[in-house]
Amino acid sequence: MPAAHHVLLMRELQAVADGRTTRLMVNLPPGSAKSTYASVWFPAWAMARRPGFDVIAASNIAATAEGFSRKVMGVARDQGAVLGYSLEREAVDDWTTTRGGRYRAVGVGGTIAGARADLALIDDPVKSREEAQSQVVRDRQWDWFNADLRTRLKPNAAIVVVMTRWHEDDLGGRLLAYQPGLWRVVCLPAVAGEGDALGRAPGEFLWDDDYGFGAELRRIKAEYEAAGAMRDWQALFQQAPRAAEGTLFRTDRVGVAEVPLAGAVRVRAWDLAATAATGSRDADWTAGVLLARTADGRFAVEDVVRLRGGPDAVEAAIMATAARDGAGVAVHLPQDPGQAGKAQALYLARRLAGFRVVARPVTGAKAVRAGPFASQINVGNVAMLRGPWNRAFLDELQGFPGAAHDDQVDAASLAFEALVEVPGPARRVRLGIMRR
């Protein structure tokens, strides 16, 4: 049985067949069966709609395009009685039907001279991260689309692009940038945001039913988070590719240290969440960042603790981390506005008796609060102690402020504020460039 996003996709493809939509772009995560509906069943059905219906179907390489062609031919053979046609010429790259239709399979960039089409179907034009990162390849695909494919269309022909996004400047990105308003876009990320096309609540996963795809997406996301590969998750699964460097943090300027800073002042600052990773929601993280500062103004991120859990798990993690850091490391907690925030900070401070605890009010935009810490990173004045948490930390910095989570950034910003804004001459810092 088709899932809700399949029904939506079929409705959009029906609009293409009826002539109500002439430019359709479908962005869905890998494994969501978008190609089954759009590139296998749809062209076989569309060729039955009227005599002489011609299709040009392209994919990243000719072998992939021919693989789809074989599947469409299989549908035509198996369902010929229903469709009302059978195969006439059966070359996998160029076949015809008894109703005068023609199907041409080609790799993106391949020659399609001599063919004309009522429907151009492009499925996953990009085959790899390496290809997506190549300006040469992106330019070549764009030139092929405009000079080769576009010129082979009949009047009033439709174009359907089915793809997982890889890069902000991939073929889909360029079509949206250079042809604004022309394309009907169906974008269904793995985890819903605001205004979801399926009506999902923010944080709900796609296809989260007995089929098991939603559970698989949660596993994949956890693996990407642990590997510090959330840039790939944002592109491939959220359909929101971002630049290798974020708009605020220059993570290439972060040095890597093998030993902690000698003679440094240290604080551990927390960003708190009290939602366990249950159900279909994409829960926030609780993050604690240990930041060190030397007398000459050098900084180092020396540890990051992250967890998803309820209030009891969060409290236990804060207590255990404080014990491991030692009494010499001040614990800084965010104090959200309102009585609830004050009560939480007071409760945790009492539980941390014996440690120096500071509750710091948190106000203002996140990007503004992160600005001072980002400035020190961007001039090369922040190092990072080598550890298994490094990639996830850098990945979040790269995506800030557009990524789904910013817990580590918030904690690091609070820690930086604690180290540089405490009044008194002993706390004043001479900012300089760190030698790495």
N, C-alpha and C positions, 0 to 999 in steps of 0.2 A: 504494500500500500504506500502511496506517495506521502511523504512528510509535508508539513505545512509549507516549507520553503520550496518544495517541488511543485506544489499547487500554484504558488505565486509565480514560479518560473514558467509553468505551462500557460498561465494566463497572459504573461508578457509575450511569450512566443506566439500565442494565438493572435495578439494584436499585430505582430509582425506579419503573420500570414494573411490577416485581413486588410493589411495596408494602412492600419492606423498608426503604426510605428515603423519608421524606415531606418532608424539608427538605435540599436539596443546594445548596451554594455552590461554584462553580467559579471559581478565580482563576488566570488564565494571561496571559502577555504578549500584546500586540498581534501579529497575524500568525501565531499558533500554530494556527489553524484550529479554535478552540474553538467558534465560532458555527456552522461548517459541520456539526459533529457534533451539538451541543446544540440549535441553533435552527432547523436546516433538516431534517436527516434524522431526528432523534429524534421531533419532533412528527408528521411524516408517518407514521412507523412506529407510534408509540403510538396513533394514531387507528385503526389497523388491528387493534389488539389486542382491542377489544370494541365492540359497537354503542353508539352514543350517547355516545362519548367526546368531551368538550368541552375546548377549549384557549383560554385567554386569554394572548396573547403581547404583551409590552410592551417598548418600548425608549425611548431618551432623548426622541425626538420621534416624532410619528405617521408621518412620512415614512420614518424608519428602520424602524419596526415594519412598515409596509406593504411595504418592500423585502424583509424576511424572509418576509412572507406570500406574496409573489409567488414566491419560491424554493420554499417548501413546496408551493404549488399546482403548480409545475412538476414537482416530484418526484411528486406525486399523479397528474399527467397521464402522465408518462413511465413510471411504475412501477405503474400502476393494476392491471395483471394480476397482479402479485406481491402488491400490498397488498390486493387484494380489494375495492376501492371506487373510485369515480370522483367527480368534482365535480358538485354539483347546483346550488347557487346560487354564483356566482363573483364577487361583489363583493370587491375586494381587502382591505377592512377587516373583512369579515364574510361568510365563506363556509361552506357546508355540504357534507356528503358523502352519498352514497347509502346509507351505513350509519347515518345519523342523527347523525353527529358535526358539531360546529360549531367554527370557528376564528375568534376575534375578535382583531384587531390594534389596538393602542392605544398612544399615547404616554404615558410616565410622567406622571401628573397628569391624564390624559384621563378622560372619562366612560365608565364601563363598566356603568352601570345596565341591568338587563334581561338581563345575561349571567350564566351560571353556568359553573363550570369544574371538571373533574377534575384539570387540570394548569394551573398558572400559571407562565409562563416569562418571566423578566425578563432581557433581554440588554443589557448596557452602559447602565444607567440614567443615567450621567453622560456628557455629551458633550464637556466641555472643562475646562481648568484653571480658567477664570474661573467657570464654574458650580460646580465643586467647592469653590472658595474662598468661595462665598456661603452664609452661615448661613441666609439666607431660603430659598434653593433647597433646601438640605439638609433644613430643617424641612418644607418643602412636600412633598418626596418621601416623607419619613417619615410624614407625616399621610396622604398618598394611599395608601401601602402598608397602613396600619392601618385606615383608615376606608373606603377604596374597594375595593382589591384583595382584602384579607383577607376582607371580608364577602361576596365573590362566589364563594367556594369551596364546593363540595359537601363533605359529610362524608368524611373520610379523603382529601381531595384533597392533591396534592403541589405544592410550590413549588420551582422550580429557578431560582437566580440565577446568571447567567453574566456575569462582569464583570472588567475590569481595574481595579485599585484606583487611586484618584486622591487620596484624602484619608483621614486617620485617622478622620474622622467622616462618611464617605460612607455610602450606604445599607448596604453590606456591613459597614462598621465598626459601625454602630448595631445591626444584626441580631445581630452577635456579642457586642456589649456588653450589650444588653438582653434577649437570648434565649440566654444561655449554656447550652451542652449540648444545645440543640435542633437545631443545624445540623451536618450532615456537610460538612466542608470539604475540597475538593481544591485544594491550593495548590501550584503548580509554578512557582517563579521561573525566570527566564532563566538564572541562575547558581546551581547547587545549593549548599545549606548542609548543616549536619548533619541526619541523619535524613531525607533526601530520600525522598519518596513513591515515586519511580522507582528508588531504590537507587543514584542517581548519587553519585560521590565529591564531596566539597566542592570547589567551583571548576569543575566540569564544566558545560558549556553545554547548553541544551535543544535537542533535535532536531539533534544534531551528527553528521549522516551525509551521504550524497551529495546529499540534497535541498538543502543549503546554508543552512538556516535558522540553524544554529549559527554559521557564518561571518558571516552578516549581523548576528547579535546581537553578535558581537565588534566589528564595525565600528560599530554603533550605540553600544555602550558607550564605545568610544574617542572618538567624537564628543561624547557627553555629558560625558565627563571633560574633554576639551579646552575645552568651552564652560562648564564650571563648573555643569552642570545635573544633578548626581548626585542631587539631591532628586527630580527627575522620573524618573530611572532607577530609584531605589529604589521609587517608587510604581508606575509603569506596568509595569516589567519584573521587579522583584523582589517585587512585591505586598506591600511593607512601607512604606506611606506614613508620613512623619514630619512633625512640626510645622515651620513655616517657620523657627523658631528651635530650635536644639538644646537639650539639657538643661544644657549647661555654658557654652557661649560665646554671648554677646550680640553677634553680628557687626554689628548695626546701630550699635554704638558704635565701630566701627573707622573712624578718620578716613582720608582719602586725601591723601597729600602729593605734590607735583609735583617736589620736589628732595630729595636725601638730607639727613639731619640734619647740621648743621654742628657740628664739634668733638666728634663722638660716638665712643665705643668700639664696635667691631664684632667679632662672632664669626660664623663659619659652622659650624653644627652639622648633622650628618648622621644620617639613619636609613637603615640599610643593608639591602638585599635583594640576593640574588645569583641570582635566578631570571629567566631571560629569558621574554618573552611568547610562548611556543610551546605547541602542543598545545591542549587544551581547558580548561586551568586558568586561573583568574583570578589572575594573578601579582601579587605585591606590587610596590610601587614603591620605588626608592631616592630619597630626597628630601634636599636640602640647603637649609637656611633661613638666610639672612643677616639677623641681627638687630642693630640699633644701639641704644645707650643714651647719653643725654646726661648731663652732670653734675647736672642738676636732676631727673633721674629720669624723663625721657620715653623712650619706646621706639618703634621703627619697624621693621617688617618691610620690608626693602629689596629682597629678591630671593628667588626660590624656583627651584631646579633640580630637575627630576624626570625619571626615566628608568626603563625596564624593560630589564634586560639581565643578562648573566652577569657573573662576577667581573672579566673583562678590561674590559668596557664600564664597569662601576662604577668601577674603578680609574682608567680614562682620564678619566671625567667628574670625579672628585674632583681629579685632578691639574690638569686644564684649568681648573676653577673656582677652585682655589687661585691659579693663575697670574693669572687675571683679577682676583680680589679684591685680590691684592698681599700682600706679606709682613707688612703691618700688621694683617691680619685673622687672628686665631687660628682654627685648624681644630679643632673638637671632634668626636671620634668616640665612638660608644657602644661600651662594652666589655661584652659579654654575659658572664654567669657561665660559668665553665669555661675549660679550657685553650684551646679553639678560639677563644673570643672574645678572649683575651689575645694569641694568636698573630696573629689578623687585625689587631688594633689595632697591634701591634708592626711588622708588615709594612708597613702603610700609613704609619705614622710614619716608617719608614726611607725609604719612597718619597717622602715629603714633606720631605726634608732641605732646610733653608733656610727653612722655615716653622715657626711656633710651633704645635705639635700637642699636644693634650691628649686622653687617653683617659679617659672618664668612665664608671664602673660604672653600669649601668642595672638598677635593682631596683624592686620595688613595682608596684602597679596603674597602668595607663596614666592613668586618670582622676585618680588622686591626683597623679601627676607633672605632669599638665596643669593642675592646679588653680591654682597661683600665676600662671601665664601668663594663664589665663582670668580671674582676678580683676582683673588690670590691663586686660584688654580690656573687661571689664564696667563699669569705672568710667571708660572713655573715655580711657585713658592710653596707648593703642597706636595708631599710625598705620600706614599701608601705602603704600609708594611705588607710584604708578600703573604698571601693567605688564600684559602679556598673561596673566600667571599669576594675577592677582587673583581672578577668579571661581572657578577651581578650588580655590584656597586657602580662600576664604570658604565654598565649598560643603562642603569637608571639615570645617571647623570647625562648620558648622551641623549636620552629621550626627553629630558625635562625641557620645557614644561608640558609637552604634549602627550607624554606617555600615560598609561592608565594608572600607574602607581608612582608616588613621589615620597614614600615614607622615609627612605634613607636620606634623600635630599633634605627633607624637613628636619630630621634628627641632626644631620651634619651642620645645617644652618644654625640650629639652636646651640650646638656645641661651639661653633665658631663665635657666635655672639657672646656666649659665656666667657670665652677666653680673651676677647678683645674689648669688651664694654664694661668690665668691672672697674669702678672708679679707683683712683689712687695710683701713685707713681709706680708701685710694685707691679701693677697690672698693665702698664703702658707698653706698647710693642713698637719697635722700630721695624717697619715693613721693608723687606728687601728681597732680592732674587736669591733663591736657594741654589746652591751648587749641587748638581746631581751626579 
